[in-house]
């Protein structure tokens, strides 16, 4: 995909995002509140995963190796 096409696709996606956001706001959905809530939940999940990795590093390493092997085998 060339740069011009990538820019066109990016701009179209941005326009679509703005249109969806405006439609949601028209029906009373505050997209900024949803965005903040999603970011907070993502941060909480990130903290939980980090704590689990610290508590069980060998299991985390094994899981990462298994996922890496599985992804590599799919190619």
Beta strands, then each sheet from edge to edge (+ up, - down):
end
